[in-house]
Amino acid sequence: MNDLISIARQFIIEGTIVSVKPFGSGHINDSFLVKTLPEAAPDYVLQRINHTIFRNIPDLTDNILKVTQHIRQQLHASESISDTFQVIRLIQAHSGSFFIHDEEGNFWRLYNHVRGSKSYDIVANPDLAYEGGKAFGIFQYLTSGIDASSLHEILPDFHNIAKRISTFRETVLRNPAGRLNEVINEIAFVEARSEQMHAIMRLGEQGYIPVRVTHNDTKFNNILFNQDNKAISIVDLDTVMPGYVLYDFGDAIRTGSNMAAEDEADLAKVNIDLHLFEAYSKGYLGIARKFLHPAEISHLAFSAKFMTYIIGLRFLTDHLVGDRYFKIGFPGHNLQRARAQFKLLERMEEQFFPMQEIIRKQAMN
């Protein structure tokens, strides 16, 4: 802990540090809660940034500063959008930078801790889903005035379906881990849907939907709630970059409306909960319909199918190359994940008409 305290002290903080303990359930960065005294002094979140994934820390930091400072200005200018929403703040180091680079090659940063906040890994009820949708709607609304081209592309081609499919097909031909024979059905599943999954990319290329600021990691535990279960902030901004808002909505539905775990082995349990889908859509569109284009709204339901497809495709590709990207808990874990995603996509296909109707009604309210 003494080493962590010495790192935290390199940032401009208030109070005296009394403890630094592991914090949160993130799988990419290592996070620690920095407690201070006196009680009135703020607490902080210290993070060791995973620089094997995020290789350009200055660009990543520049994106976060640009987006958080813009949101803060917008909240001051338009208090009517929310009286509880707030934005996290990077703490400056004594060196003047907003991150430090230690002797072992690690990169560190410090955020303010939103006191009294909590997060959820599971969407337990429609009320929480509504608040989650509203929170990401507010985030996108407040960042809609940023020129997305001014942000750095932190993870190039992150949701580029053409490249993901091309990589998948090349992997199938090479069969580097010798696992091809066990995934013949999954390969057929991917290929049967590959053409339709280019729809969002084509909408962008044809100018029907704009490139906007997107979060790109809209899982539910990246939303902070207050003690009254009102959403108050969005965190984990490492993947904020230019993109299509459909990616954010789709991934939120993929992770937040699934009735089973992302890697559920019993595929009979996998389904989309339309009650959660409706509640999230209501919260989201209550804000987002103010700025979304018609083509964005009309493809929101499809975006859930798209994001489920592309994540399943990435799991399957990683299984075929020998599990090099995603951490696995046991042999065949990535294949199990892919199968669960493809079953969820099938369930969405079965219920696609009611999903579209829910979006249509919420967009009109």
VEXDREN-2710 file (C-alpha; in Angstrom, 1 decimal):
% VEXDREN-2710
k/r/px/py/pz
1/MET/0.0/0.0/0.0
2/ASN/2.9/2.4/0.7
3/ASP/3.9/2.2/-3.0
4/LEU/0.3/3.1/-4.0
5/ILE/0.2/5.9/-1.5
6/SER/3.4/7.4/-2.9
7/ILE/1.9/7.2/-6.4
8/ALA/-1.3/8.9/-5.3
9/ARG/0.7/11.7/-3.6
10/GLN/2.1/12.6/-7.0
11/PHE/-1.3/14.1/-7.8
12/ILE/-2.8/17.3/-6.5
13/ILE/-5.2/16.1/-3.8
14/GLU/-7.0/17.4/-0.8
15/GLY/-6.6/15.8/2.6
16/THR/-4.3/13.1/4.0
17/ILE/-4.3/9.7/2.5
18/VAL/-5.2/7.0/5.0
19/SER/-5.7/3.9/2.8
20/VAL/-5.6/2.7/-0.7
21/LYS/-7.6/-0.5/-1.4
22/PRO/-8.7/-2.5/-4.5
23/PHE/-11.9/-1.1/-6.0
24/GLY/-14.5/-2.1/-8.6
25/SER/-14.8/-5.1/-10.9
26/GLY/-13.2/-3.9/-14.1
27/HIS/-11.3/-6.3/-16.2
28/ILE/-9.0/-3.9/-18.1
29/ASN/-7.5/-1.4/-15.7
30/ASP/-6.5/-1.9/-12.0
31/SER/-8.5/0.5/-9.8
32/PHE/-8.0/1.5/-6.1
33/LEU/-10.1/3.6/-3.8
34/VAL/-8.0/6.3/-2.1
35/LYS/-9.5/7.3/1.3
36/THR/-8.6/10.6/2.9
37/LEU/-9.0/12.5/6.1
38/PRO/-10.6/14.7/7.4
39/GLU/-14.1/13.3/6.5
40/ALA/-14.9/16.5/4.6
41/ALA/-12.0/15.9/2.2
42/PRO/-12.8/14.1/-1.1
43/ASP/-11.8/10.5/-1.8
44/TYR/-10.3/9.4/-5.1
45/VAL/-10.0/6.5/-7.6
46/LEU/-6.4/5.6/-8.6
47/GLN/-6.1/3.6/-11.8
48/ARG/-3.2/1.8/-13.4
49/ILE/-4.0/2.0/-17.1
50/ASN/-3.6/-1.1/-19.2
51/HIS/-1.2/0.2/-21.7
52/THR/-1.0/-3.1/-23.6
53/ILE/-4.6/-2.4/-24.8
54/PHE/-4.5/1.4/-24.7
55/ARG/-1.2/2.1/-26.3
56/ASN/-1.4/5.9/-26.7
57/ILE/-2.0/7.3/-23.2
58/PRO/-1.6/10.9/-24.2
59/ASP/-4.3/10.6/-26.8
60/LEU/-6.6/8.7/-24.5
61/THR/-6.1/11.3/-21.8
62/ASP/-6.8/14.1/-24.3
63/ASN/-10.1/12.5/-25.3
64/ILE/-11.2/12.2/-21.7
65/LEU/-10.3/15.7/-20.8
66/LYS/-12.0/17.1/-23.9
67/VAL/-15.3/15.2/-23.3
68/THR/-15.5/15.7/-19.5
69/GLN/-14.7/19.5/-19.8
70/HIS/-17.4/19.8/-22.5
71/ILE/-20.0/18.0/-20.4
72/ARG/-19.2/20.1/-17.4
73/GLN/-19.7/23.3/-19.4
74/GLN/-23.0/22.0/-20.8
75/LEU/-24.3/21.0/-17.4
76/HIS/-23.7/24.6/-16.2
77/ALA/-25.3/26.0/-19.3
78/SER/-28.4/23.8/-19.3
79/GLU/-29.3/22.9/-15.8
80/SER/-32.8/21.7/-16.9
81/ILE/-31.3/18.6/-18.5
82/SER/-30.7/17.0/-15.1
83/ASP/-30.4/18.3/-11.5
84/THR/-28.4/15.2/-10.4
85/PHE/-26.2/14.3/-13.3
86/GLN/-22.5/15.0/-12.9
87/VAL/-19.2/14.3/-14.7
88/ILE/-16.1/12.6/-13.3
89/ARG/-12.9/14.7/-13.1
90/LEU/-9.3/13.8/-13.9
91/ILE/-7.0/15.1/-11.2
92/GLN/-3.8/16.8/-12.3
93/ALA/-0.4/15.6/-11.2
94/HIS/2.1/18.0/-9.6
95/SER/4.1/17.7/-12.9
96/GLY/1.2/19.4/-14.7
97/SER/0.2/16.2/-16.6
98/PHE/-3.0/14.2/-16.0
99/PHE/-1.2/10.9/-15.8
100/ILE/2.2/9.7/-14.5
101/HIS/4.6/7.2/-15.9
102/ASP/6.5/5.2/-13.2
103/GLU/9.9/3.6/-13.3
104/GLU/8.4/0.2/-14.1
105/GLY/6.7/1.5/-17.2
106/ASN/3.2/1.7/-15.7
107/PHE/0.8/4.6/-16.4
108/TRP/-1.3/5.9/-13.6
109/ARG/-4.1/8.5/-13.3
110/LEU/-6.4/9.8/-10.6
111/TYR/-10.2/10.5/-10.7
112/ASN/-12.4/12.1/-8.1
113/HIS/-14.6/9.5/-6.3
114/VAL/-18.3/10.3/-6.5
115/ARG/-19.1/9.9/-2.9
116/GLY/-22.2/7.9/-2.0
117/SER/-22.4/6.4/-5.5
118/LYS/-22.9/2.7/-6.4
119/SER/-23.1/0.6/-9.5
120/TYR/-24.9/-2.6/-10.5
121/ASP/-23.6/-5.6/-12.5
122/ILE/-27.1/-6.8/-13.1
123/VAL/-30.2/-4.8/-14.3
124/ALA/-32.6/-6.0/-11.6
125/ASN/-35.8/-4.3/-12.7
126/PRO/-37.3/-1.9/-15.3
127/ASP/-36.8/1.2/-13.0
128/LEU/-33.0/0.7/-13.1
129/ALA/-33.1/0.0/-16.8
130/TYR/-35.0/3.3/-17.3
131/GLU/-32.4/5.2/-15.3
132/GLY/-29.6/3.5/-17.3
133/GLY/-31.1/4.5/-20.6
134/LYS/-31.7/8.0/-19.4
135/ALA/-28.1/8.3/-18.3
136/PHE/-26.6/7.3/-21.6
137/GLY/-29.1/9.5/-23.4
138/ILE/-27.9/12.4/-21.3
139/PHE/-24.3/11.5/-22.0
140/GLN/-24.9/11.5/-25.7
141/TYR/-27.0/14.6/-25.6
142/LEU/-24.3/16.6/-23.7
143/THR/-21.6/15.4/-26.1
144/SER/-23.6/15.9/-29.3
145/GLY/-22.1/19.4/-29.7
146/ILE/-18.5/18.1/-29.9
147/ASP/-16.9/17.7/-33.3
148/ALA/-16.3/14.0/-33.2
149/SER/-13.4/14.4/-35.6
150/SER/-11.5/16.3/-32.9
151/LEU/-11.2/13.1/-30.9
152/HIS/-8.6/10.4/-31.3
153/GLU/-9.6/6.9/-32.5
154/ILE/-8.3/5.0/-29.5
155/LEU/-9.1/1.6/-30.8
156/PRO/-9.1/1.7/-34.6
157/ASP/-11.8/-0.2/-36.4
158/PHE/-13.3/-1.3/-33.1
159/HIS/-16.8/-1.9/-34.6
160/ASN/-15.7/-2.1/-38.2
161/ILE/-17.8/-5.1/-39.3
162/ALA/-16.2/-5.4/-42.7
163/LYS/-12.8/-5.9/-41.1
164/ARG/-14.1/-8.1/-38.3
165/ILE/-15.6/-10.5/-40.9
166/SER/-12.5/-10.3/-43.1
167/THR/-10.4/-11.2/-40.1
168/PHE/-12.8/-14.0/-39.2
169/ARG/-12.7/-15.5/-42.7
170/GLU/-8.9/-15.4/-42.8
171/THR/-8.8/-17.1/-39.4
172/VAL/-11.1/-19.9/-40.7
173/LEU/-8.8/-20.5/-43.7
174/ARG/-5.7/-20.6/-41.5
175/ASN/-7.3/-22.6/-38.6
176/PRO/-4.3/-21.8/-36.4
177/ALA/-5.4/-23.6/-33.3
178/GLY/-6.9/-26.6/-35.2
179/ARG/-10.4/-26.0/-33.9
180/LEU/-12.3/-25.6/-37.1
181/ASN/-14.2/-28.9/-37.1
182/GLU/-16.0/-28.1/-33.8
183/VAL/-17.4/-24.8/-35.0
184/ILE/-18.9/-25.6/-38.4
185/ASN/-22.4/-24.6/-37.3
186/GLU/-21.2/-21.4/-35.8
187/ILE/-19.4/-20.5/-39.1
188/ALA/-22.6/-21.1/-41.0
189/PHE/-24.5/-18.9/-38.5
190/VAL/-22.0/-16.0/-39.0
191/GLU/-22.0/-16.3/-42.8
192/ALA/-25.8/-16.4/-43.1
193/ARG/-26.1/-13.0/-41.5
194/SER/-22.9/-11.3/-42.7
195/GLU/-24.5/-9.3/-45.5
196/GLN/-27.2/-7.7/-43.4
197/MET/-24.8/-6.8/-40.6
198/HIS/-23.2/-4.1/-42.9
199/ALA/-26.3/-2.0/-42.6
200/ILE/-25.0/0.5/-40.0
201/MET/-21.7/1.0/-41.8
202/ARG/-23.6/1.6/-45.1
203/LEU/-25.9/4.2/-43.4
204/GLY/-22.8/6.1/-42.3
205/GLU/-21.0/5.8/-45.6
206/GLN/-24.2/7.1/-47.4
207/GLY/-24.6/10.0/-45.0
208/TYR/-27.8/9.0/-43.4
209/ILE/-26.3/8.8/-39.9
210/PRO/-23.5/11.1/-38.5
211/VAL/-20.3/10.2/-36.8
212/ARG/-20.8/11.3/-33.1
213/VAL/-19.0/11.0/-29.8
214/THR/-19.6/7.5/-28.6
215/HIS/-18.8/5.7/-25.3
216/ASN/-18.2/2.3/-26.8
217/ASP/-18.5/0.4/-23.4
218/THR/-22.1/0.8/-22.3
219/LYS/-22.4/-2.1/-20.0
220/PHE/-24.6/-1.3/-17.0
221/ASN/-21.9/-1.2/-14.3
222/ASN/-20.4/1.9/-16.0
223/ILE/-23.4/3.9/-14.7
224/LEU/-23.2/5.4/-11.2
225/PHE/-26.3/5.6/-9.1
226/ASN/-27.1/7.6/-6.0
227/GLN/-28.7/6.1/-2.9
228/ASP/-32.2/6.7/-4.4
229/ASN/-31.2/4.6/-7.4
230/LYS/-31.1/7.7/-9.7
231/ALA/-28.4/7.5/-12.4
232/ILE/-25.9/10.3/-11.7
233/SER/-22.8/9.7/-13.9
234/ILE/-21.2/7.7/-16.6
235/VAL/-17.7/6.3/-16.0
236/ASP/-15.0/4.3/-17.8
237/LEU/-14.3/6.8/-20.6
238/ASP/-11.2/5.0/-22.0
239/THR/-13.1/4.0/-25.2
240/VAL/-14.7/7.4/-25.9
241/MET/-14.0/8.2/-29.5
242/PRO/-15.8/8.9/-32.9
243/GLY/-18.4/6.4/-33.9
244/TYR/-22.1/5.8/-34.4
245/VAL/-24.5/6.1/-31.4
246/LEU/-26.2/2.9/-32.6
247/TYR/-23.2/1.0/-31.2
248/ASP/-23.7/2.4/-27.7
249/PHE/-27.5/1.7/-27.7
250/GLY/-27.0/-1.8/-29.1
251/ASP/-24.4/-2.9/-26.7
252/ALA/-26.4/-1.6/-23.7
253/ILE/-29.3/-3.8/-24.8
254/ARG/-27.0/-6.7/-25.5
255/THR/-25.6/-6.7/-22.0
256/GLY/-28.5/-5.1/-20.0
257/SER/-31.6/-7.0/-21.4
258/ASN/-30.1/-10.5/-21.6
259/MET/-31.9/-12.8/-19.2
260/ALA/-28.8/-14.9/-18.8
261/ALA/-25.0/-14.3/-18.4
262/GLU/-22.9/-13.4/-21.3
263/ASP/-21.2/-16.8/-21.2
264/GLU/-24.3/-18.9/-20.2
265/ALA/-23.8/-22.6/-20.9
266/ASP/-27.5/-23.5/-20.8
267/LEU/-28.7/-21.8/-23.9
268/ALA/-32.4/-22.4/-22.9
269/LYS/-31.9/-19.6/-20.4
270/VAL/-30.7/-17.1/-23.0
271/ASN/-33.4/-14.5/-24.1
272/ILE/-34.1/-10.8/-24.3
273/ASP/-36.2/-9.3/-21.6
274/LEU/-38.6/-7.0/-23.4
275/HIS/-39.7/-5.3/-20.2
276/LEU/-36.1/-4.2/-19.6
277/PHE/-35.7/-3.3/-23.3
278/GLU/-38.8/-1.1/-23.2
279/ALA/-37.7/0.6/-20.0
280/TYR/-34.2/1.3/-21.2
281/SER/-35.6/2.6/-24.5
282/LYS/-38.0/4.9/-22.8
283/GLY/-35.3/6.4/-20.6
284/TYR/-32.9/6.7/-23.5
285/LEU/-35.3/8.2/-26.1
286/GLY/-36.8/10.6/-23.6
287/ILE/-33.5/12.4/-24.0
288/ALA/-32.0/11.2/-27.2
289/ARG/-34.9/11.9/-29.5
290/LYS/-34.1/15.6/-29.1
291/PHE/-31.0/15.1/-31.3
292/LEU/-31.1/11.8/-33.1
293/HIS/-31.7/11.6/-36.8
294/PRO/-34.6/9.5/-38.1
295/ALA/-32.3/6.8/-39.5
296/GLU/-30.7/6.5/-36.1
297/ILE/-34.0/6.0/-34.4
298/SER/-35.3/3.5/-37.0
299/HIS/-32.2/1.3/-36.5
300/LEU/-32.1/1.2/-32.7
301/ALA/-33.7/-2.2/-32.5
302/PHE/-31.4/-3.5/-35.3
303/SER/-28.4/-2.1/-33.4
304/ALA/-29.0/-4.6/-30.6
305/LYS/-28.8/-7.5/-33.1
306/PHE/-25.7/-6.0/-34.7
307/MET/-23.8/-5.6/-31.4
308/THR/-24.7/-9.1/-30.3
309/TYR/-23.5/-10.5/-33.7
310/ILE/-20.2/-8.6/-33.7
311/ILE/-19.3/-9.6/-30.1
312/GLY/-20.2/-13.2/-30.8
313/LEU/-18.1/-13.0/-33.9
314/ARG/-15.1/-11.7/-31.9
315/PHE/-15.5/-14.5/-29.3
316/LEU/-15.6/-17.1/-32.1
317/THR/-12.6/-15.6/-33.8
318/ASP/-10.6/-15.6/-30.6
319/HIS/-11.5/-19.2/-30.0
320/LEU/-10.2/-20.1/-33.4
321/VAL/-6.9/-18.3/-33.0
322/GLY/-6.3/-20.0/-29.6
323/ASP/-7.8/-17.5/-27.1
324/ARG/-5.3/-14.6/-27.5
325/TYR/-7.5/-11.6/-26.7
326/PHE/-10.2/-12.4/-24.2
327/LYS/-9.3/-13.8/-20.8
328/ILE/-10.8/-17.3/-20.4
329/GLY/-11.8/-19.2/-17.3
330/PHE/-11.6/-22.7/-18.8
331/PRO/-10.9/-24.4/-22.2
332/GLY/-13.6/-23.6/-24.7
333/HIS/-14.8/-20.5/-22.8
334/ASN/-14.8/-18.2/-25.8
335/LEU/-16.8/-20.8/-27.8
336/GLN/-19.3/-20.9/-25.0
337/ARG/-19.5/-17.1/-25.0
338/ALA/-20.0/-17.1/-28.8
339/ARG/-22.8/-19.7/-28.6
340/ALA/-24.6/-17.7/-25.9
341/GLN/-24.4/-14.5/-28.0
342/PHE/-25.6/-16.3/-31.1
343/LYS/-28.5/-17.7/-29.2
344/LEU/-29.4/-14.2/-27.9
345/LEU/-29.3/-13.0/-31.5
346/GLU/-31.7/-15.7/-32.5
347/ARG/-34.1/-14.6/-29.7
348/MET/-33.8/-11.0/-30.8
349/GLU/-34.6/-12.1/-34.4
350/GLU/-37.7/-13.9/-33.1
351/GLN/-38.9/-10.8/-31.2
352/PHE/-37.7/-8.1/-33.6
353/PHE/-41.1/-6.8/-34.6
354/PRO/-42.1/-6.0/-31.0
355/MET/-38.7/-4.5/-30.4
356/GLN/-39.3/-2.2/-33.4
357/GLU/-42.8/-1.3/-32.1
358/ILE/-41.4/-0.4/-28.7
359/ILE/-38.9/2.0/-30.3
360/ARG/-41.5/3.5/-32.6
361/LYS/-43.9/4.2/-29.7
362/GLN/-41.2/5.6/-27.4
363/ALA/-39.9/7.9/-30.2
364/MET/-43.4/9.4/-30.6
365/ASN/-44.0/10.1/-26.9
END
